[in-house]
Amino acid sequence: MFQEMRKYRNLVEELVVRDIKTKYRRSILGVVWSMLNPLLMMFITAMVFSQLFRFEIKNFALYLLTGQIIFTFYSEATNFAMGSILQNSSLIKKVYVPKYLFPFSRVASCGVNLCFTLPAMLAIMIYTGQTISFKILFAVVPLVLLFIFCLGVGMLLSALAVYFRDMFHLYGVALAALNYATPIFYPISIVPQKYIWIMKLNPLYYYLQAFRDVVYSNVIPDMSLMGLCALLAIVALVVGYYCFNKLQNQFILYI
């Protein structure tokens, strides 16, 4: 798999560039929206939840933004990857290309967009007086592990979507549920103890916690937490690749 990815790296680069250009086609501000969008969403959500619901969270703007960055990346990466095979059916029918390059390129393009949002996060950190130290560099680790996790989930979804088109509708409902099951805009302390186990079944909970430890709390995440994030990423990648590999030979009959 990795040897073929190196062999076709030029194609992957073209696919990523194409996805980014398509997303910002006819947009005046272009990639600037990747920085403005999380800031605008954070501002609106912060106004609602800090004034109406009164969550007592120190530096709520940064707390909210870190949650939005993690969830938005996961949502976009897996959603885009899910339709990657169907949307590239014409190319798949004409020439041989390793099919997993398509979900990979979609996740990679979302990773590029994620990089565009990080300056906005740094701007909020500076504006709110958040402590910034060398530990901020460690924030890359949970993001990389989340990237691998999204790739595994994206490969699984893209394979299933070829056979079951209802996946697009079902996954939209699943993402809505996942949005509320992830402590993006509320503190974990308000969740009743009897429902904590539901939170801990959510993989995004661990990636968000690791990312917040670095950015929001200015501490290096516990190694057990990072180990769990790594395990989830590896399991997702192995399962996603295995299922994709088993199903891909029949893609041509359904796309």
KOLLO-385832 format. One record per residue (C-alpha): residue in one letter; x negated, z, y. Coordinates in steps of 0.25 Angstrom, whole numbers, plus 5000, padded with zeros to 4 digits. Example, Ala and Ser with C-alpha at 12.3 -4.5 7.8 and 13.67 -1.06 7.14 Angstrom:
A495150314982/S494550294996/
***
This chain:
M500050005000/F498950045010/Q498049925006/E499249835009/M499549905022/R498049875026/K498249735022/Y499449705030/R499149795042/N499249675051/L500649655047/V500949805048/E500449795062/E501349675066/L502549745060/V502249875068/V502049795081/R503349715078/D504149835076/I503649895089/K503949765097/T505349755091/K505649895095/Y505249875109/R505649735111/R506349705124/S506049845129/I505449865143/L504749995140/G504349955126/V503550065118/V503650155130/W505050185124/S504350255112/M503850365122/L505150365131/N506150375120/P505750505114/L505550565128/L506950515132/M507550565119/M506850695120/F507350715134/I508750695131/T508750775118/A507950895125/M509050895136/V510150905126/F509551015117/S508751095127/Q509951105136/L511251105127/F510751165114/R509651245120/F508651245109/E507551345114/I506351265110/K505051265118/N504651135124/F505951065118/A505550925123/L504250925115/Y504950985103/L506050885104/L505050765106/T504250795094/G505550805085/Q505950665091/I504650605088/I504650635074/F506050605071/T506050475078/F504850425071/Y505450455058/S506750405061/E506250275067/A505150255056/T506050265044/N507250195050/F506350075054/A505650075041/M506950075033/G507349935038/S505949875038/I506149795025/L507449745028/Q507049705042/N505749625037/S506549565025/S506149425031/L504649445030/I504749515017/K505449395011/K504449295016/V503049355013/Y502449465005/V502249595013/P502149735008/K503549785011/Y503149925014/L502349875027/F503749855034/P504150005033/F502750045036/S502749955049/R504050015053/V503550155052/A502250115059/S502950055071/C503750185072/G502350265071/V501850175083/N503150215091/L502850355087/C501550345094/F502150295107/T503050425107/L501850525106/P501450505121/A502850545125/M502650675116/L501350705123/A501950685137/I503050785133/M501950885128/I501150875141/Y502450885150/T502951005143/G501651075143/Q501451075128/T500051115123/I499250985118/S498051015110/F497250935099/K498250985089/I499150875094/L498350775087/F498850835074/A500250785077/V499850645071/V499750705057/P501250735056/L501550605062/V500750525052/L501350605041/L502750575047/F502350425047/I502050425032/F503350495029/C504150395037/L503450285030/G503850335017/V505250355021/G505250225028/M504750145015/L505850215007/L506950185017/S506550045019/A506650015004/L507950085002/A508550015014/V508249875007/Y509249914996/F510150015003/R510549965017/D511350095019/M510050165021/F510050125036/H511350205038/L511050315029/Y509650335035/G510250345049/V511150455044/A509950525038/L509150515051/A510250575059/A510250695049/L508750705049/N508750705064/Y509550835064/A508750895052/T507450885060/P507250985071/I506950885082/F507750945093/Y508051085088/P507251205083/I507151235068/S507551375071/I508951345074/V509151285060/P509851385051/Q508951445040/K509851385029/Y509651245034/I508151255035/W507951195022/I508651065026/M507651055038/K506551065028/L507050945020/N506750855032/P505350795032/L505450775047/Y505450925049/Y504050935044/Y503450825051/L504150865064/Q503651015062/A502250965060/F502350875072/R502950985081/D501851085076/V500850995083/V501550945095/Y502451055099/S501851185093/N500351135095/V499951185081/I499451115069/P500551105058/D500451185046/M499751115035/S500851145025/L501751075035/M500850955036/G500650955021/L502150945019/C502250825029/A501150755022/L501850775009/L503150725014/A502450595020/I501750565007/V503050584998/A503850495008/L502750385007/V502650394992/V504150394990/G504350285000/Y503250194995/Y503650214981/C505150174983/F504750064992/N503850004982/K504850014971/L505949944979/Q505149844987/N505149734976/Q506649714978/F506749714993/I506749564993/L508049564986/Y508749654996/I508149615010/
***
